[in-house]
Amino acid sequence: MRIAMIGTGYVGLVSGACLADFGHWIICVDKEESKIAALKRGEMPIFEPGLEELVERNVHENRLDFTTDLSSAVKNAEVIFIAVGTPSRRGDGYADLSYLFGAAKEIAGAIKGYTVVVTKSTVPVGTGDEVEKIIRDVNPKAEFAIVSNPEFLREGAAINDFKRPDRIVIGASDSRSREVMTEVYRPLYLNASPILFTERRTAELIKYAANAFLATKITFINEIADLCEKVGADVQQVARGIGLDNRIGSKFLHAGPGYGGSCFPKDTAALIQTAQEAGAPIKIVETVVAVNDRRKRSMADKIITALGGSVKGKTIGVLGLTFKPNTDDLRDAPSLVIIPALKNAGAIVRAHDPQAMVEATKLLPGIEMSHNPYEAAKGADALVIITEWDAYRALDLDRLKKELKVPIVVDLRNIYRPEEMAANGFRYTSIGRAPAGI
Ligand SMILES: NC(=O)c1ccc[n+]([C@@H]2O[C@H](COP(=O)([O-])OP(=O)(O)OC[C@H]3O[C@@H](n4cnc5c(N)ncnc54)[C@H](O)[C@@H]3O)[C@@H](O)[C@H]2O)c1
């Protein structure tokens, strides 16, 4: 099939490359000229494991191309996916749909013949109706259907998630567009990935409900972790003890510094707005958002306490800046709250991240970047682990201790064991676990 992907970001590029790998012919469109130029040179604009090889193979086999020219890309397409950003609107938490509506207007003027326009961006309930109206107003004669097909991939595991999804959700009201979408995803259907057909509004809401539920699960275990610290219990064992119950499940039960990233914060905020506007407020999600915001800020206090109550003039080495490992995405990362709070308290911060240091220097001015974890620790009064990159899981503890001025480690991801750290002479603080020996 001939498919146009509008928006070549994390979702658009991964989806486009994976659909090309299924054998479809894909043209990825973006307005950012430098991004398209880089892709044409074979350079990836984002870090995502396996993406470069996937793109290279499909470009080489002439199934994947890139352009800034939306009109020419969509006029030959049978299916047009919209995968542009829907960030939080400044100030009120509503999803900013200006990129989406802008794309819809451009698409409207260019489509030829029956075309299925698919919203892959995460959008509030009812947005499909508005996109339909925009296209109808601009081009009353156009023959098209609007479908909602929310994306559930996770950065860092995006290719596998796209190719082996737990489910594919398709919100479409007519049989013709459903048939087209079945054809798009036929390779996955053959692999037994369930396709759930719903009405459009239901599909739109499924995405928000899923993210809000996951954010709630994380926040729940984070609060249990706080309780564990007070009563001398171990949150990892509590998580295992409840996660083995199939009704609960073990995923998203890792206590940490609070969720961040490009989806949960903005999607929970948008769901709250939708629900309030509809007169059915979702109090549990409102609480989750408030608790999570507070948690990120409280992590700086935890670090300050571990350093004896003051960080004024002290040097703190930080490992990991991205909101999770295996991505270069810094959007709403806990590091963006924790590090400025440490700086405000008078600390000198030196950081390392395997992928995001260039971007981080723009977002975290005044932070020194290190070439490796040991350099970040050199002469520091403490080392703080904010993101659990694999590269930090097996550090040479002897060397680390020698590099640090004071052997304090604050591990906000619980990647080390308290006994192991104590045995190696560290003063170790983690999340929801008693220090060794208590
Ligand atoms: N990142 C994720 O992990 C993830 C997962 C699931 C769903 N989503 C959703 O997918 C959507 C896209 O997210 P993302 O992280 O890929 O965003 P992104 O910011 O990485 O990419 C969006 C791209 O769209 C481009 N763009 C904007 N307007 C355009 C237009 N009119 N024509 C062409 N290109 C245009 C931008 O230049 C940008 O490159 C969002 O709604 C997001 O909530 C994201």
The ligand as an SDF file (V2000), in Angstrom:
LIG
                    3D

 44 48  0  0  0  0  0  0  0  0999 V2000
    7.0030    9.4410   21.8930 N   0  0  0  0  0  0  0  0  0  0  0  0
    6.3020    8.3980   22.2980 C   0  0  0  0  0  0  0  0  0  0  0  0
    6.8140    7.5100   22.9710 O   0  0  0  0  0  0  0  0  0  0  0  0
    4.8440    8.2730   21.9290 C   0  0  0  0  0  0  0  0  0  0  0  0
    4.2050    7.0340   22.1170 C   0  0  0  0  0  0  0  0  0  0  0  0
    2.8660    6.9190   21.7550 C   0  0  0  0  0  0  0  0  0  0  0  0
    2.1820    8.0110   21.2470 C   0  0  0  0  0  0  0  0  0  0  0  0
    2.8230    9.2080   21.0960 N   0  0  0  0  0  0  0  0  0  0  0  0
    2.0780   10.3230   20.5100 C   0  0  0  0  0  0  0  0  0  0  0  0
    2.4670   10.4570   19.1390 O   0  0  0  0  0  0  0  0  0  0  0  0
    2.4680   11.8340   18.7650 C   0  0  0  0  0  0  0  0  0  0  0  0
    3.8410   12.2250   18.2280 C   0  0  0  0  0  0  0  0  0  0  0  0
    4.7730   12.1090   19.2820 O   0  0  0  0  0  0  0  0  0  0  0  0
    6.3480   12.1470   19.0330 P   0  0  0  0  0  0  0  0  0  0  0  0
    6.9960   11.8320   20.3340 O   0  0  0  0  0  0  0  0  0  0  0  0
    6.6810   11.3270   17.8340 O   0  0  0  0  0  0  0  0  0  0  0  0
    6.5200   13.7120   18.6690 O   0  0  0  0  0  0  0  0  0  0  0  0
    7.7980   14.4520   18.0540 P   0  0  0  0  0  0  0  0  0  0  0  0
    7.7580   15.8140   18.5950 O   0  0  0  0  0  0  0  0  0  0  0  0
    9.0190   13.5910   18.2510 O   0  0  0  0  0  0  0  0  0  0  0  0
    7.5150   14.4830   16.4780 O   0  0  0  0  0  0  0  0  0  0  0  0
    6.5100   15.2270   15.8750 C   0  0  0  0  0  0  0  0  0  0  0  0
    7.0090   15.6650   14.5120 C   0  0  0  0  0  0  0  0  0  0  0  0
    5.9280   16.2470   13.7640 O   0  0  0  0  0  0  0  0  0  0  0  0
    6.4620   17.2730   12.9650 C   0  0  0  0  0  0  0  0  0  0  0  0
    5.3590   18.1350   12.4830 N   0  0  0  0  0  0  0  0  0  0  0  0
    4.5750   18.9720   13.1930 C   0  0  0  0  0  0  0  0  0  0  0  0
    3.6440   19.5370   12.3880 N   0  0  0  0  0  0  0  0  0  0  0  0
    3.8400   19.0260   11.1510 C   0  0  0  0  0  0  0  0  0  0  0  0
    3.1970   19.2130    9.8870 C   0  0  0  0  0  0  0  0  0  0  0  0
    2.1510   20.0220    9.7370 N   0  0  0  0  0  0  0  0  0  0  0  0
    3.6690   18.5370    8.8230 N   0  0  0  0  0  0  0  0  0  0  0  0
    4.7420   17.7160    8.9540 C   0  0  0  0  0  0  0  0  0  0  0  0
    5.3750   17.4820   10.1240 N   0  0  0  0  0  0  0  0  0  0  0  0
    4.9310   18.1300   11.2090 C   0  0  0  0  0  0  0  0  0  0  0  0
    7.4590   17.9620   13.8630 C   0  0  0  0  0  0  0  0  0  0  0  0
    8.4060   18.7200   13.1270 O   0  0  0  0  0  0  0  0  0  0  0  0
    8.0930   16.7500   14.5610 C   0  0  0  0  0  0  0  0  0  0  0  0
    9.2480   16.2820   13.8740 O   0  0  0  0  0  0  0  0  0  0  0  0
    2.0340   12.6190   20.0020 C   0  0  0  0  0  0  0  0  0  0  0  0
    0.6570   12.8360   19.9550 O   0  0  0  0  0  0  0  0  0  0  0  0
    2.3730   11.6690   21.1320 C   0  0  0  0  0  0  0  0  0  0  0  0
    1.5620   11.8720   22.2650 O   0  0  0  0  0  0  0  0  0  0  0  0
    4.1480    9.3590   21.4050 C   0  0  0  0  0  0  0  0  0  0  0  0
  1  2  1  0
  2  3  2  0
  2  4  1  0
  4  5  1  0
  4 44  2  0
  5  6  2  0
  6  7  1  0
  7  8  2  0
  8  9  1  0
  8 44  1  0
  9 10  1  0
  9 42  1  0
 10 11  1  0
 11 12  1  0
 11 40  1  0
 12 13  1  0
 13 14  1  0
 14 15  2  0
 14 16  1  0
 14 17  1  0
 17 18  1  0
 18 19  2  0
 18 20  1  0
 18 21  1  0
 21 22  1  0
 22 23  1  0
 23 24  1  0
 23 38  1  0
 24 25  1  0
 25 26  1  0
 25 36  1  0
 26 27  1  0
 26 35  1  0
 27 28  2  0
 28 29  1  0
 29 30  1  0
 29 35  2  0
 30 31  1  0
 30 32  2  0
 32 33  1  0
 33 34  2  0
 34 35  1  0
 36 37  1  0
 36 38  1  0
 38 39  1  0
 40 41  1  0
 40 42  1  0
 42 43  1  0
M  CHG  2   8   1  16  -1
M  END
$$$$
